[in-house]
Amino acid sequence: MRCVFVRPGGKHDWYQNPRTKILHPIPRHNEINDYLAKHIIKMLQDEKPKGDVDEKQKQAY
C-alpha cells in the first residue's frame, strides 16, 4: 500500500491511494488507537480482503 498526501485539513491530513483513488483523512495526533489504525489501513489498502465478493461474482450467483 502506497498513499500520497493530498491536502492538509483542520486536525487531519488527507491521503489517497493512487491505485484505488480512495481518499481518507488521517488524524495528526501523537497517538491513535489500534481500532482507528486498522480502519485506515483497511480503507486505503490495494486489495480486497479475502472472502469479499466483487460485483462480477455477485452477478454470477
N, C-alpha and C positions, 0 to 999 in steps of 0.2 A: 504494500500500500504506500503510495506516494501522494501527498497532498501539497497544494500550493496555497500560499497566502493570497487572499483576495482583497480584503479591506479591513480596516480597524472598525470597531464598534465602541459603544459606551463602556461596557465592562467585559466585552467579548471580542475576539478576533474571528473573522470568517475565513474558513479554509475550504478548498474544493478538491475533490478527486478528479483529475483531468480525464480519466478513462470513463467514469460513470457520469460526470458533470454534476454530481451531488454536492451541494453546499451545506456546511454545518457550522454553527457557532462553537468556538472553543473558549471557555472562560479564562480570564487572566488572573486567576487566583494562585496563591503559592501552592496550595494543595487542593486536589479534587478527590472525591470518594471513588471507590472501586466501581460502584454501580455506574456512575457517570462516565468513567473512563471506558468501561466495556461498551456502553451505549454509543459513545463517539466512535469507537473502533468499528462497531457493527454497522453504523450508518455510513461510514466512509470507506469500508472495505471494497476491494475489487470484485471478489467472487461472492456468489450467494452461498449461505451456509448449507451444509449437506442436509438433504431432506426437503429443501424448498422446491416447489414445482413452478416452472415458468409458464407463461401464457400458452405457448405451443403445446406443452404437455397437458395443460388443463383442457384444451380443446379436444385432445385425443381421448379423454375419458368419457 
